[in-house]
Amino acid sequence: MITSSSESQAAAFRDGRIPATEHLDADTVVIAVPTGDPGNPFTLCSVLFGTDGRAIVVDPGTDTPEGREHLLRELRGIGVTTLTGVVVTHLHPDHLGLAGTLRDELAAPVLMHRLEDEAAGSTPPGPADLAAALDEWGVPADDTTVRPWATGATVPAGHLGDTRADRTLEDGELLTLPGRSIRVLHTPGHTTGHLALRDEDRGYLFTGDHVLPTIFSGLGLGARTSQNPVSAYLSSLDRVRGFDGDQVIPGHGFRFTGLADRCDELAAHHLRRADEVRAVLLDDPDASVWTIASRIGWSAGWDALTGLLRVSALTQTDWHRARLQQLAG
């Protein structure tokens, strides 16, 4: 069972407000940084102090004037004068955005997983890439829902960040923070180089967008990869499920306990989609990705999915089909 550890954060998330800064203990502080998005109003930025008084910031949030002012004010209010580093769980702007500001203001190096830094420096897919994918997926030539997106000068790819790492991280690495044992956990799926952090002594798990209390995170929302994001995500859920006794500090929403139950819910959500894909293939083994996707019970309904939303639906369907084929082979 999922239980909120912060009614203040939970209520603020429901109401679209920004909750007050909270102290988990004398050395661990959580700041809600405004995103400017009413449906997802804040990013939970964590500040971890070492015994030397210096700190690490995790996921500083969106780079907006309001967010920048709020974060710097709150950091000053809790006595942050110098940072050992800024750790970014993944390259999306609502997590990475203010990392550059903290680097400039507090001389803090930016740290992210090696694969995420490589993704930040990669070239987003262009119209030719999308056109090729649409052909492969069996999208009708006269389609008007996604075909126009393959004819423009660029394909929107708002997932990729602009800030590069000063130092990259690897799975299993311990962060340099005196008096604390903060372990890096590679948790791909949402993006290829997504990471979580675990405070091994205090039982805190900082999950970024890997495990959220109410939101089902999208998958594969980073650079192109040969890795199947569905398979990667399910494996990553298995990896953190064993830390069920930990308090989870996610990137959005509210602090909570009940990690194993939430991992089970997230896995079941994706496995239900896999079952839908399997059912279509049992009826029509040669069905195209387009045909399969059109027969799936999407939350908003297939007809309501256009543009980027339909591209995402087709992409996810392709991943599920590939995973099922791999399991069958």
ROMIFI-772703 format. One line per 8 residues: number of its first residue (from 1); for each residue x, y, z of N, C-alpha, C, O. Coordinates in steps of 0.05 Angstrom, whole numbers, plus 5000, padded with zeros to 4 digits. Example, Ala and Ser with C-alpha at 12.3 -4.5 7.8 and 13.67 -1.06 7.14 Angstrom:
2
1) 5264 4886 5156 5246 4910 5156 5264 4934 5156 5285 4934 5169 | 5257 4955 5142 5273 4979 5143 5258 5001 5157 5268 5023 5161;
END
This chain:
329
1) 5017 4976 5000 5000 5000 5000 5018 5025 5000 5037 5027 5015 | 5011 5044 4983 5026 5069 4982 5015 5088 5003 4991 5093 5005 | 5033 5099 5019 5025 5118 5040 5042 5144 5037 5066 5143 5035 | 5028 5166 5036 5043 5192 5034 5059 5197 5059 5049 5193 5082 | 5083 5206 5056 5100 5214 5079 5099 5244 5083 5110 5255 5102 | 5084 5258 5065 5082 5287 5067 5055 5296 5057 5050 5298 5033 | 5036 5300 5076 5010 5309 5068 5010 5337 5056 4994 5344 5039 | 5030 5353 5065 5033 5380 5053 5039 5378 5023 5027 5392 5007;
9) 5058 5361 5016 5065 5358 4988 5042 5346 4972 5037 5354 4950 | 5029 5326 4984 5007 5312 4970 4984 5332 4964 4973 5332 4942 | 4977 5348 4984 4955 5367 4981 4963 5389 4960 4946 5396 4944 | 4988 5398 4961 4996 5418 4942 4997 5407 4914 4989 5421 4895 | 5005 5382 4911 5005 5370 4884 4977 5368 4873 4972 5373 4850 | 4958 5360 4890 4930 5358 4881 4919 5385 4873 4904 5387 4854 | 4927 5406 4888 4915 5432 4885 4930 5450 4865 4922 5472 4859 | 4953 5440 4855 4969 5456 4837 4984 5478 4850 4990 5499 4838;
17) 4991 5474 4876 5006 5495 4891 5035 5486 4895 5042 5463 4889 | 5051 5504 4906 5079 5498 4913 5081 5495 4943 5076 5514 4958 | 5087 5471 4953 5089 5467 4982 5114 5479 4994 5133 5486 4980 | 5114 5483 5020 5137 5494 5034 5160 5474 5034 5156 5450 5031 | 5184 5484 5037 5208 5468 5039 5206 5450 5064 5197 5460 5085 | 5214 5425 5061 5212 5406 5084 5239 5394 5091 5256 5389 5073 | 5243 5389 5117 5267 5376 5127 5261 5347 5134 5245 5342 5152 | 5273 5328 5120 5270 5300 5127 5285 5294 5153 5276 5279 5169;
25) 5309 5306 5155 5325 5305 5180 5343 5329 5179 5339 5347 5163 | 5362 5330 5197 5379 5354 5200 5396 5359 5175 5405 5381 5170 | 5400 5338 5159 5419 5340 5136 5406 5335 5109 5420 5333 5089 | 5380 5332 5108 5366 5326 5083 5341 5343 5080 5323 5343 5097 | 5341 5359 5059 5320 5379 5055 5308 5375 5027 5322 5369 5008 | 5282 5379 5025 5268 5376 5000 5254 5403 4993 5237 5413 5008 | 5262 5414 4970 5251 5439 4960 5234 5434 4936 5242 5421 4917 | 5209 5444 4936 5191 5442 4913 5196 5465 4894 5190 5488 4902;
33) 5207 5460 4871 5214 5481 4851 5192 5483 4830 5185 5463 4818 | 5180 5507 4826 5158 5510 4807 5166 5502 4779 5188 5508 4770 | 5148 5488 4765 5153 5480 4737 5139 5499 4717 5147 5500 4694 | 5118 5512 4726 5102 5528 4707 5081 5511 4693 5066 5521 4676 | 5078 5486 4701 5059 5467 4689 5037 5462 4709 5042 5448 4729 | 5012 5471 4705 4991 5467 4725 4985 5437 4731 4978 5430 4753 | 4989 5420 4711 4984 5391 4715 5006 5377 4730 5002 5355 4741 | 5030 5389 4732 5053 5378 4746 5068 5402 4757 5090 5409 4747;
41) 5058 5414 4778 5066 5441 4786 5094 5444 4797 5105 5467 4798 | 5107 5423 4806 5134 5426 4818 5151 5401 4815 5140 5379 4812 | 5177 5406 4815 5196 5385 4817 5207 5384 4845 5213 5405 4857 | 5210 5361 4857 5221 5358 4884 5251 5357 4882 5263 5337 4872 | 5264 5378 4890 5293 5381 4890 5304 5374 4918 5295 5386 4937 | 5322 5355 4920 5332 5347 4946 5360 5358 4951 5376 5360 4932 | 5365 5366 4975 5391 5377 4983 5402 5359 5005 5390 5356 5026 | 5426 5346 5000 5438 5327 5018 5464 5340 5029 5483 5344 5014;
49) 5464 5345 5055 5488 5356 5068 5507 5335 5078 5498 5314 5089 | 5532 5339 5075 5553 5322 5087 5562 5333 5113 5553 5355 5121 | 5579 5318 5127 5589 5327 5153 5607 5351 5151 5613 5364 5171 | 5617 5357 5127 5634 5381 5124 5618 5406 5118 5630 5427 5113 | 5591 5404 5118 5574 5427 5113 5568 5433 5084 5550 5449 5078 | 5583 5419 5066 5577 5423 5038 5554 5404 5030 5547 5385 5045 | 5543 5408 5007 5519 5393 5000 5519 5385 4970 5533 5396 4954 | 5502 5365 4964 5495 5357 4937 5466 5364 4932 5449 5358 4949;
57) 5460 5376 4910 5433 5381 4902 5425 5360 4881 5440 5354 4862 | 5401 5349 4884 5391 5329 4865 5366 5341 4850 5347 5349 4863 | 5368 5342 4824 5346 5351 4807 5336 5380 4814 5316 5383 4827 | 5352 5400 4806 5345 5427 4813 5320 5439 4801 5309 5459 4810 | 5309 5427 4779 5284 5435 4769 5285 5453 4744 5306 5456 4732 | 5262 5463 4737 5258 5478 4712 5270 5506 4712 5268 5520 4732 | 5283 5513 4690 5296 5539 4688 5276 5560 4678 5274 5566 4654 | 5261 5571 4697 5243 5593 4693 5252 5615 4712 5264 5609 4733;
65) 5245 5640 4707 5252 5662 4727 5241 5655 4755 5254 5660 4774 | 5216 5646 4756 5204 5639 4782 5219 5616 4795 5225 5617 4819 | 5225 5595 4780 5239 5572 4791 5267 5579 4800 5275 5570 4821 | 5281 5595 4784 5308 5603 4791 5308 5619 4817 5324 5614 4835 | 5291 5639 4819 5289 5656 4843 5282 5639 4867 5294 5642 4889 | 5262 5622 4864 5253 5605 4887 5275 5587 4897 5280 5585 4921 | 5289 5573 4879 5309 5554 4887 5332 5568 4901 5341 5559 4922 | 5342 5590 4889 5365 5603 4901 5358 5615 4928 5374 5615 4947;
73) 5333 5625 4931 5324 5636 4957 5323 5614 4978 5332 5618 5000 | 5312 5591 4970 5309 5569 4990 5336 5558 4997 5341 5550 5020 | 5354 5556 4978 5381 5546 4984 5395 5564 5004 5409 5555 5023 | 5393 5590 4999 5405 5609 5019 5392 5606 5046 5405 5608 5066 | 5366 5601 5046 5351 5599 5071 5359 5575 5088 5357 5576 5113 | 5369 5554 5076 5378 5531 5091 5408 5530 5094 5420 5510 5103 | 5421 5552 5087 5450 5555 5092 5469 5543 5072 5492 5538 5078 | 5459 5539 5047 5477 5529 5027 5495 5551 5016 5485 5571 5006;
81) 5521 5548 5020 5540 5568 5010 5559 5556 4989 5570 5570 4973 | 5561 5530 4989 5578 5516 4969 5567 5488 4965 5555 5476 4983 | 5570 5479 4940 5559 5452 4933 5582 5434 4923 5600 5443 4910 | 5580 5409 4931 5598 5389 4921 5591 5381 4892 5608 5375 4876 | 5565 5383 4886 5556 5376 4859 5526 5379 4856 5511 5381 4876 | 5517 5379 4831 5489 5378 4824 5485 5352 4809 5494 5349 4786 | 5470 5334 4820 5464 5308 4808 5437 5310 4793 5417 5318 4805 | 5437 5302 4768 5412 5303 4752 5404 5274 4746 5420 5259 4735;
89) 5380 5266 4754 5371 5239 4749 5368 5233 4720 5373 5211 4711 | 5360 5253 4704 5358 5250 4675 5356 5277 4662 5353 5298 4675 | 5357 5277 4635 5361 5302 4620 5337 5319 4614 5339 5338 4599 | 5314 5312 4625 5290 5329 4619 5292 5356 4632 5302 5358 4654 | 5281 5377 4619 5285 5404 4629 5274 5409 4657 5284 5427 4671 | 5253 5394 4665 5242 5398 4692 5260 5385 4714 5253 5387 4737 | 5282 5373 4706 5301 5362 4725 5329 5375 4721 5342 5382 4740 | 5336 5377 4696 5363 5387 4689 5364 5418 4687 5386 5429 4691;
97) 5341 5431 4683 5341 5458 4675 5358 5478 4690 5373 5493 4678 | 5357 5477 4717 5372 5496 4733 5399 5487 4741 5413 5500 4757 | 5408 5464 4730 5435 5455 4737 5456 5474 4728 5476 5479 4742 | 5452 5486 4704 5472 5506 4694 5473 5530 4712 5494 5542 4716 | 5450 5539 4722 5449 5562 4740 5465 5557 4765 5480 5574 4774 | 5462 5533 4777 5477 5526 4802 5506 5524 4796 5523 5530 4813 | 5513 5514 4772 5541 5513 4765 5553 5541 4764 5575 5546 4773 | 5538 5560 4752 5548 5587 4750 5548 5602 4776 5567 5616 4783;
105) 5527 5598 4792 5523 5614 4817 5540 5603 4840 5551 5618 4856 | 5544 5576 4841 5557 5564 4864 5581 5546 4857 5590 5531 4873 | 5590 5549 4832 5613 5534 4822 5610 5504 4827 5628 5490 4834 | 5585 5494 4822 5579 5466 4828 5581 5450 4802 5567 5456 4782 | 5597 5429 4802 5598 5411 4778 5572 5396 4774 5559 5388 4793 | 5565 5392 4749 5540 5378 4742 5547 5349 4737 5566 5342 4723 | 5532 5331 4750 5537 5302 4748 5512 5288 4737 5490 5293 4747 | 5516 5270 4718 5494 5253 4709 5506 5227 4698 5531 5225 4695;
113) 5489 5207 4694 5499 5182 4684 5512 5186 4657 5504 5203 4641 | 5532 5170 4651 5548 5172 4626 5529 5170 4602 5532 5186 4583 | 5510 5152 4602 5492 5149 4579 5474 5173 4575 5467 5180 4553 | 5467 5185 4597 5450 5209 4596 5465 5233 4585 5454 5249 4570 | 5490 5235 4593 5507 5257 4582 5511 5253 4552 5510 5272 4536 | 5515 5228 4543 5518 5223 4515 5492 5230 4500 5493 5241 4478 | 5469 5224 4512 5443 5231 4500 5440 5261 4498 5429 5271 4478 | 5449 5276 4518 5446 5305 4518 5462 5317 4495 5455 5338 4485;
121) 5483 5303 4487 5500 5314 4465 5493 5302 4438 5506 5308 4418 | 5472 5286 4437 5465 5273 4411 5447 5291 4394 5435 5310 4404 | 5444 5284 4369 5427 5299 4351 5399 5287 4351 5396 5263 4347 | 5378 5303 4357 5351 5292 4358 5343 5282 4330 5354 5291 4310 | 5324 5263 4329 5315 5253 4303 5303 5275 4286 5291 5294 4296 | 5307 5273 4260 5296 5293 4241 5273 5282 4226 5265 5259 4230 | 5262 5297 4207 5239 5289 4191 5244 5263 4176 5226 5246 4174 | 5268 5259 4165 5273 5235 4150 5272 5210 4168 5262 5189 4160;
129) 5281 5213 4193 5280 5190 4212 5251 5183 4218 5243 5160 4218 | 5235 5204 4222 5206 5199 4228 5192 5187 4204 5176 5168 4207 | 5198 5197 4181 5185 5186 4157 5191 5157 4153 5174 5141 4146 | 5216 5149 4158 5224 5121 4155 5210 5104 4176 5201 5082 4169 | 5207 5114 4200 5193 5099 4221 5163 5096 4214 5152 5074 4218 | 5151 5117 4203 5123 5115 4196 5118 5094 4174 5099 5079 4175 | 5137 5093 4155 5134 5072 4134 5137 5045 4146 5122 5026 4139 | 5157 5042 4164 5161 5015 4177 5137 5007 4193 5131 4983 4195;
137) 5124 5026 4206 5101 5020 4223 5075 5015 4207 5055 5008 4218 | 5076 5020 4181 5052 5015 4165 5032 5038 4166 5008 5033 4163 | 5041 5062 4171 5023 5085 4172 5013 5091 4144 5030 5093 4126 | 4987 5093 4139 4977 5098 4112 4989 5123 4100 4994 5143 4114 | 4993 5122 4074 5005 5145 4060 4988 5170 4062 4998 5192 4061 | 4961 5166 4064 4943 5190 4065 4936 5198 4093 4918 5215 4097 | 4951 5187 4113 4945 5195 4141 4950 5224 4145 4970 5236 4135 | 4933 5237 4161 4937 5266 4168 4943 5270 4197 4945 5293 4206;
145) 4945 5249 4213 4950 5252 4242 4979 5254 4249 4987 5268 4268 | 4997 5240 4234 5025 5241 4240 5043 5246 4215 5065 5256 4217 | 5032 5239 4191 5048 5243 4167 5058 5272 4164 5081 5276 4156 | 5042 5292 4170 5052 5320 4166 5076 5326 4183 5092 5344 4177 | 5080 5311 4205 5102 5316 4223 5128 5307 4210 5150 5316 4219 | 5127 5291 4189 5151 5281 4176 5159 5298 4152 5177 5291 4137 | 5145 5321 4149 5151 5338 4126 5163 5365 4134 5170 5381 4117 | 5163 5371 4161 5173 5396 4170 5203 5397 4171 5217 5378 4165;
153) 5213 5421 4179 5243 5425 4180 5255 5410 4204 5278 5401 4203 | 5239 5407 4225 5249 5394 4249 5226 5377 4261 5203 5382 4256 | 5234 5358 4277 5215 5342 4292 5219 5351 4321 5240 5348 4332 | 5198 5362 4334 5201 5371 4362 5212 5348 4380 5203 5326 4379 | 5232 5355 4395 5245 5335 4413 5251 5349 4440 5274 5351 4448 | 5229 5359 4453 5232 5375 4477 5243 5360 4501 5246 5372 4522 | 5250 5334 4497 5260 5319 4519 5289 5325 4526 5298 5322 4549 | 5305 5332 4506 5334 5333 4509 5343 5359 4522 5333 5381 4515;
161) 5361 5357 4541 5371 5381 4554 5395 5393 4540 5406 5381 4522 | 5402 5417 4549 5424 5431 4537 5450 5430 4553 5472 5434 4543 | 5448 5424 4579 5471 5424 4597 5485 5397 4596 5473 5376 4598 | 5511 5398 4593 5528 5374 4593 5540 5369 4621 5542 5388 4636 | 5548 5345 4626 5559 5338 4652 5588 5347 4654 5603 5347 4634 | 5596 5356 4678 5624 5361 4684 5638 5335 4692 5662 5331 4688 | 5622 5316 4703 5632 5290 4709 5609 5270 4706 5587 5276 4714 | 5615 5247 4694 5594 5227 4691 5595 5206 4713 5615 5202 4726;
169) 5572 5193 4717 5569 5174 4738 5564 5146 4727 5554 5143 4704 | 5571 5126 4742 5566 5098 4734 5550 5083 4755 5550 5091 4779 | 5537 5063 4747 5521 5046 4765 5539 5035 4788 5561 5025 4783 | 5528 5038 4812 5542 5027 4836 5561 5046 4849 5572 5041 4870 | 5567 5068 4836 5586 5088 4846 5575 5101 4872 5551 5105 4875 | 5593 5107 4891 5586 5122 4915 5594 5151 4911 5616 5157 4902 | 5575 5169 4916 5580 5197 4913 5599 5206 4936 5599 5196 4958 | 5615 5227 4930 5633 5238 4949 5618 5258 4967 5615 5281 4959;
177) 5610 5249 4990 5595 5266 5009 5602 5256 5037 5591 5236 5046 | 5620 5270 5051 5630 5260 5077 5607 5254 5096 5588 5269 5100 | 5609 5230 5109 5590 5223 5129 5565 5209 5118 5547 5202 5134 | 5563 5207 5092 5539 5194 5080 5547 5174 5059 5568 5177 5046 | 5530 5154 5055 5534 5134 5035 5512 5135 5014 5491 5124 5018 | 5517 5150 4993 5497 5155 4972 5506 5139 4947 5526 5145 4934 | 5490 5119 4941 5496 5100 4919 5481 5107 4894 5457 5114 4894 | 5495 5107 4871 5483 5111 4845 5471 5085 4834 5485 5065 4834;
185) 5446 5086 4826 5432 5063 4814 5423 5070 4786 5407 5089 4783 | 5433 5056 4766 5424 5061 4739 5396 5048 4735 5393 5024 4739 | 5377 5064 4729 5349 5055 4726 5337 5064 4699 5320 5082 4698 | 5346 5052 4677 5337 5060 4651 5308 5052 4646 5297 5035 4659 | 5296 5066 4626 5268 5060 4618 5255 5086 4611 5248 5090 4588 | 5252 5104 4630 5242 5131 4624 5260 5145 4604 5251 5157 4585 | 5286 5144 4609 5307 5151 4590 5329 5130 4593 5329 5114 4612 | 5347 5130 4574 5368 5109 4574 5387 5111 4597 5396 5090 4608;
193) 5394 5135 4605 5413 5139 4626 5401 5148 4652 5415 5160 4669 | 5376 5144 4656 5363 5152 4681 5376 5139 4705 5384 5115 4704 | 5380 5154 4727 5391 5142 4751 5374 5149 4775 5359 5169 4775 | 5377 5133 4796 5365 5139 4822 5389 5140 4842 5411 5130 4836 | 5384 5151 4865 5404 5152 4886 5392 5140 4911 5369 5144 4917 | 5408 5124 4925 5399 5112 4950 5418 5120 4973 5442 5115 4972 | 5406 5132 4994 5421 5137 5018 5419 5111 5034 5399 5105 5046 | 5441 5096 5034 5441 5069 5045 5438 5068 5075 5427 5049 5086;
201) 5447 5089 5089 5445 5089 5118 5418 5099 5128 5408 5089 5148 | 5407 5118 5114 5382 5130 5124 5357 5118 5110 5335 5124 5119 | 5361 5102 5090 5338 5090 5077 5321 5109 5061 5297 5108 5062 | 5335 5127 5046 5321 5145 5028 5327 5137 4999 5350 5130 4993 | 5307 5136 4983 5310 5130 4954 5300 5153 4938 5276 5159 4938 | 5319 5166 4923 5312 5189 4906 5308 5178 4878 5327 5170 4864 | 5283 5178 4868 5277 5162 4844 5273 5178 4819 5268 5167 4798 | 5276 5205 4820 5272 5220 4795 5244 5214 4784 5224 5217 4798;
209) 5243 5207 4758 5218 5200 4746 5215 5169 4742 5196 5160 4728 | 5232 5154 4755 5231 5125 4752 5206 5114 4766 5191 5099 4754 | 5202 5122 4791 5178 5114 4806 5166 5139 4818 5178 5152 4834 | 5141 5145 4809 5126 5168 4819 5101 5157 4833 5092 5136 4827 | 5091 5172 4853 5068 5161 4869 5042 5159 4854 5026 5142 4861 | 5037 5177 4835 5010 5176 4821 5013 5176 4791 4994 5167 4777 | 5035 5185 4780 5038 5188 4751 5052 5163 4740 5070 5152 4752 | 5042 5154 4716 5055 5132 4702 5075 5146 4682 5067 5158 4662;
217) 5100 5144 4688 5121 5157 4672 5121 5146 4644 5118 5122 4640 | 5125 5163 4624 5129 5154 4597 5155 5139 4594 5173 5143 4611 | 5158 5123 4574 5182 5108 4570 5196 5117 4544 5184 5126 4525 | 5223 5114 4544 5238 5120 4520 5238 5149 4513 5240 5156 4489 | 5236 5167 4532 5234 5195 4527 5261 5209 4527 5264 5230 4540 | 5280 5197 4514 5307 5209 4512 5318 5205 4484 5303 5205 4465 | 5343 5201 4482 5356 5197 4456 5349 5169 4446 5341 5151 4461 | 5353 5165 4419 5349 5139 4407 5368 5119 4419 5391 5125 4425;
225) 5359 5094 4422 5375 5074 4434 5368 5046 4423 5345 5042 4415 | 5386 5028 4423 5380 5001 4414 5367 4985 4437 5357 4963 4432 | 5367 4996 4461 5356 4983 4484 5325 4985 4483 5315 5007 4476 | 5311 4964 4489 5281 4965 4489 5273 4978 4516 5277 4967 4537 | 5261 5002 4515 5254 5016 4540 5234 5001 4558 5235 5004 4582 | 5216 4986 4546 5197 4971 4562 5212 4949 4578 5208 4947 4603 | 5229 4934 4565 5245 4914 4579 5262 4926 4601 5265 4916 4623 | 5275 4949 4593 5293 4962 4612 5278 4972 4636 5288 4970 4659;
233) 5254 4983 4631 5239 4995 4654 5230 4973 4673 5232 4976 4697 | 5220 4951 4662 5211 4929 4679 5234 4918 4696 5230 4911 4719 | 5257 4916 4684 5281 4906 4698 5289 4926 4720 5297 4918 4742 | 5287 4952 4714 5294 4973 4733 5275 4973 4757 5283 4978 4779 | 5249 4967 4752 5230 4965 4774 5237 4942 4792 5236 4944 4816 | 5245 4920 4780 5254 4897 4796 5278 4904 4813 5280 4894 4836 | 5295 4921 4803 5319 4927 4817 5313 4943 4843 5326 4938 4863 | 5294 4962 4842 5289 4979 4865 5267 4968 4883 5265 4977 4906;
241) 5252 4948 4873 5229 4937 4889 5238 4927 4916 5223 4929 4936 | 5263 4917 4918 5272 4906 4943 5278 4926 4965 5283 4919 4988 | 5277 4952 4958 5282 4973 4978 5255 4982 4990 5252 5006 4994 | 5237 4964 4995 5210 4970 5002 5209 4986 5029 5190 5001 5033 | 5228 4982 5046 5228 4996 5072 5237 5024 5070 5234 5039 5090 | 5247 5033 5047 5257 5060 5044 5235 5080 5041 5212 5074 5034 | 5241 5105 5048 5223 5127 5042 5231 5137 5014 5255 5141 5008 | 5211 5140 4996 5217 5147 4969 5213 5177 4966 5193 5189 4974;
249) 5233 5190 4954 5232 5219 4948 5232 5220 4917 5254 5220 4905 | 5209 5223 4905 5207 5223 4876 5213 5250 4864 5216 5270 4878 | 5213 5251 4838 5217 5277 4824 5193 5294 4824 5195 5319 4823 | 5169 5282 4826 5144 5297 4826 5125 5284 4845 5127 5260 4851 | 5105 5300 4854 5085 5289 4872 5091 5293 4901 5091 5316 4910 | 5096 5271 4915 5101 5273 4944 5117 5249 4954 5117 5228 4941 | 5130 5253 4976 5145 5232 4989 5126 5209 4998 5104 5215 5006 | 5135 5184 4996 5117 5163 5003 5132 5138 5011 5156 5135 5006;
257) 5117 5119 5023 5127 5092 5029 5109 5072 5014 5087 5080 5005 | 5118 5047 5013 5102 5027 4998 5114 5024 4970 5099 5021 4951 | 5140 5024 4968 5154 5023 4942 5147 4998 4926 5141 4999 4903 | 5147 4975 4940 5142 4949 4925 5114 4949 4913 5111 4941 4890 | 5094 4959 4927 5067 4960 4917 5065 4978 4893 5052 4972 4873 | 5079 5001 4894 5078 5019 4872 5093 5008 4848 5084 5011 4825 | 5115 4994 4852 5129 4981 4830 5111 4960 4817 5111 4957 4792 | 5096 4946 4833 5077 4926 4822 5056 4939 4805 5049 4929 4784;
265) 5046 4962 4814 5026 4976 4798 5037 4986 4772 5024 4984 4751 | 5061 4997 4773 5074 5007 4748 5079 4985 4729 5074 4987 4705 | 5089 4962 4739 5094 4939 4721 5068 4929 4709 5067 4923 4685 | 5047 4927 4725 5021 4917 4716 5010 4935 4694 4998 4925 4675 | 5014 4961 4697 5005 4980 4676 5017 4974 4649 5003 4973 4629 | 5043 4969 4649 5056 4963 4623 5051 4935 4613 5049 4930 4589 | 5047 4916 4631 5042 4889 4623 5013 4886 4612 5008 4869 4595 | 4995 4903 4622 4968 4903 4610 4969 4912 4581 4956 4900 4564;
273) 4986 4932 4575 4989 4940 4548 5002 4918 4531 4994 4914 4508 | 5021 4904 4543 5033 4881 4529 5012 4860 4522 5012 4848 4501 | 4994 4855 4541 4972 4835 4536 4954 4844 4513 4945 4827 4498 | 4949 4870 4511 4932 4880 4489 4946 4875 4462 4934 4867 4443 | 4972 4881 4462 4987 4877 4437 4988 4847 4430 4984 4840 4407 | 4992 4830 4450 4992 4801 4446 4966 4791 4434 4965 4775 4416 | 4944 4802 4445 4917 4793 4435 4913 4800 4406 4902 4784 4391 | 4922 4824 4397 4920 4831 4369 4937 4813 4352 4928 4804 4331;
281) 4961 4807 4361 4979 4790 4345 4969 4761 4343 4974 4748 4323 | 4956 4752 4364 4944 4725 4363 4923 4723 4341 4920 4703 4328 | 4908 4745 4339 4887 4746 4319 4897 4751 4291 4887 4741 4271 | 4919 4767 4290 4931 4775 4264 4961 4777 4267 4972 4798 4273 | 4975 4755 4264 5004 4754 4269 5020 4773 4252 5042 4781 4260 | 5010 4781 4229 5025 4799 4211 5016 4828 4214 5022 4845 4197 | 5000 4834 4234 4990 4861 4238 5013 4881 4240 5033 4876 4254 | 5010 4904 4227 5029 4926 4228 5027 4940 4255 5008 4936 4270;
289) 5047 4955 4262 5047 4971 4287 5022 4990 4286 5009 4993 4307 | 5017 5001 4263 4993 5019 4260 4968 5004 4267 4951 5014 4282 | 4965 4980 4256 4940 4964 4261 4938 4957 4290 4916 4959 4302 | 4960 4948 4302 4959 4940 4330 4952 4964 4348 4934 4962 4365 | 4965 4987 4343 4960 5011 4359 4931 5020 4357 4919 5029 4377 | 4919 5017 4334 4892 5027 4330 4872 5009 4344 4849 5017 4348 | 4880 4985 4353 4861 4967 4366 4866 4966 4397 4853 4951 4411 | 4884 4983 4406 4890 4983 4435 4873 5004 4449 4865 5024 4437;
297) 4866 4998 4474 4849 5016 4489 4864 5039 4503 4868 5038 4527 | 4873 5058 4487 4887 5081 4498 4869 5097 4517 4845 5099 4512 | 4881 5109 4538 4865 5123 4557 4848 5145 4545 4825 5148 4552 | 4860 5160 4526 4845 5182 4513 4830 5173 4488 4814 5188 4477 | 4834 5147 4481 4821 5138 4456 4839 5142 4432 4852 5163 4430 | 4841 5122 4414 4858 5124 4391 4853 5149 4374 4872 5162 4366 | 4828 5155 4369 4821 5177 4352 4830 5204 4363 4834 5223 4349 | 4833 5206 4390 4841 5231 4402 4871 5235 4401 4881 5257 4407;
305) 4886 5214 4393 4915 5216 4392 4924 5226 4365 4921 5213 4345 | 4936 5250 4365 4947 5261 4340 4974 5272 4345 4983 5275 4368 | 4989 5278 4324 5015 5290 4327 5034 5274 4344 5036 5250 4341 | 5047 5288 4363 5067 5275 4380 5055 5253 4397 5069 5233 4402 | 5030 5256 4406 5018 5236 4422 5014 5210 4406 5018 5188 4417 | 5007 5212 4381 5004 5188 4365 5031 5176 4358 5034 5151 4357 | 5051 5192 4353 5078 5182 4349 5087 5166 4373 5098 5144 4371 | 5081 5177 4397 5089 5163 4422 5074 5136 4424 5086 5116 4432;
313) 5048 5136 4418 5033 5112 4419 5044 5091 4400 5046 5067 4407 | 5050 5099 4376 5062 5080 4356 5089 5069 4366 5095 5046 4363 | 5105 5087 4377 5131 5079 4386 5129 5058 4409 5142 5038 4408 | 5111 5064 4428 5107 5045 4450 5097 5018 4440 5105 4997 4449 | 5079 5019 4420 5068 4994 4409 5091 4978 4396 5092 4953 4399 | 5108 4992 4382 5131 4978 4369 5149 4965 4390 5158 4943 4386 | 5154 4979 4412 5171 4967 4433 5158 4942 4445 5171 4922 4449 | 5131 4944 4450 5118 4921 4461 5118 4897 4442 5123 4875 4450;
321) 5114 4903 4416 5114 4881 4396 5142 4868 4396 5145 4844 4396 | 5163 4885 4395 5190 4875 4394 5197 4858 4419 5210 4837 4417 | 5188 4867 4442 5193 4852 4467 5179 4825 4466 5190 4805 4474 | 5154 4825 4457 5139 4799 4456 5152 4780 4436 5154 4756 4441 | 5162 4791 4414 5175 4774 4394 5201 4762 4406 5208 4739 4400 | 5215 4779 4421 5240 4769 4434 5234 4747 4454 5249 4727 4455 | 5213 4751 4470 5206 4731 4490 5197 4705 4476 5202 4683 4487 | 5184 4707 4454 5174 4684 4440 5197 4669 4425 5195 4645 4420;
329) 5218 4684 4419 5240 4672 4404 5259 4657 4421 5279 4646 4411;
END
